[in-house]
Amino acid sequence: MTSTKREALVRRAQPDEAEALNELITRSKSYWGYDQSFVEAYHSFLSLSPEAIEHHPVYCAQVGGTIAGISHFKRVGDAEIEFYHFFVEPAFIGQGIGKLLWQHAVDLARSMGAKALVFDADPHARPFDEQMGAVVEGYHFSTVIAGLRIPRMRFAL
């Protein structure tokens, strides 16, 4: 487990937390001002099942009894780890939870022998990703919102 001075810690998510984690993901995505139809359209891409949580590296940042953030990633080759979920509860944005989850993921990826973290970033979260040291390696268009360009990010380990 990783912790900070704020008494936040990072731990493995539990399968019975799937509903709470999916609700956090929805609140976090909604934080950026997307309308309900957008968030609902992305729901199938963003939802985590209890089985996924049981069989894949899904982690929570927790402050006291509150889940403050989530990260989920998978190895996609010998050298890369891909983020599939990286969300912070809106009430905790700007309080170091994202940095805590990021550092935890970096440490784990390095321990797994990966050379890079790769991911599609929400355009609103791109400044955070760049602050952490990730760079844009390209763009593609959203399959949900016509014309929305999604940055493809890379963080060298």
N, C-alpha and C positions, 0 to 999 in steps of 0.2 A: 504494500500500500504506500502511496505517496501522500504527503500532507503539507500544509502551509501553516503560517502563523495564525491564519484565520480559523484554524481548526477544521479546515476542509480536508477531505481525504479522497483518494481515488481507489475504487474497489471494483471487483467484477460485478456486473449486473446479474440479477437472478431472474430465471424464467417467469416467476410470478409477478415480476415488476413490469412486464411488457405493456400493460395498459397505461400505467403511470408514465412510462418512458415515451410512449406514443403521444400521450397528452402533452408532455413537455415539448416534444418535437413540434407539435402543432402550434403551441403557444410561441415557441421560438421563431418558427417560420412566419407566423402572423405578426410578430414584432416589427418586421420590416415594412409593414404597410400593404402587404399583398391582400387582395380581396379574398373573400371566403371561397369563391369558385376556384381560384388558383390553388389555395391551400388544400381544398378537397381533391382537386385533380392530382396534386402531388402526393396525396395520402398513400396511394398504393405503392409509390416508389419509396416512401419514407418509413412506412410502418415496419416494426420489428415483431416477429412472432416469438412466442416462448421458445420454440425450437431453435430459432436463429440465435437467441440469447444464450441458450444452453450450449450450442456447438461452435460459436464464433466468439472472437475476442470483443465483447461489448463491455464497456466500463462506464461507471458513474462517478461523478464528483458529488460528494455529499457534504453538506454543512449541517451539523446537528442531525436531526432526523429528516432533513429535506434533501431531495435529489436536486442538485443545482446545475447539472450538465451531463452530457453523454458523449462518448466517442465509440466508434465502431469501425474497425478496419480489417482488411484481409490482405494476405500476401497474394500478389498478382504475377509473380515471377521470382526468379532467383534474387533479383536486386531491388524490387519495389514492393511497398506496402501502400494500399489504396484506402483512403478514408471513404467510408460510405455514409457515416453519420458523424456530425460534430456540431452539437447544439448546446446552447447555454440557456437556462431558464431566464426569461427577461428580467426578473427581479435581481438577478445576480450579474447581469451584463455590466462590465466595467469594474468588477470587484476581484479580478484575478482568477476566476474559475476557468475561463478559456485558456489562460496561460498555464494553469496547473494541468489541465487535460492535455494541452499541446505537449508540454514537457514530458508527461507520462508516456504519451504515444511515441515521442522521439526516443526516449530511453528504451522502450520496448522494441521499437523497430531496429534500433542499433543492436540490441541484445539478440535479435533474430538474424542479424547479418545483413539487413537491408541497406541499400545505398541511397534510397530516396523515398519520400512520402509523395504520393500523387493524388490529386482529387479535383473534382469540379467544385468551384466555389460559388456560393451565392454572391452576386455582384455587390450586395451591401456589406458582406463580410470580408470582401477582398482587402480592404485596408488593414484589418486585423491580421489576415494571412500574410500580407506583405511585411507587417511589423514583426511577425514571427520569423521572417526570413524567406518565405516562399516567393517564387517568381512566376509570372504568367508565362506559360509555354505555348499558348494558343487559345483559340476560342471556338465554340460551336454554338448553334442556336438551340434554344429550349424546344422541347417537343410539346410543351404545355402552353406557353405564351409565345405567340408569333412575334418574331423580331427581337426577343430577349436574348442577348448574347451572354453566354456562360463562360467565364474564364476557367481554363484548365491550368492548374497550379502544380508546381514541383518544389519540393524542399529537399535539398541535398543533405544527406546525413554525414 
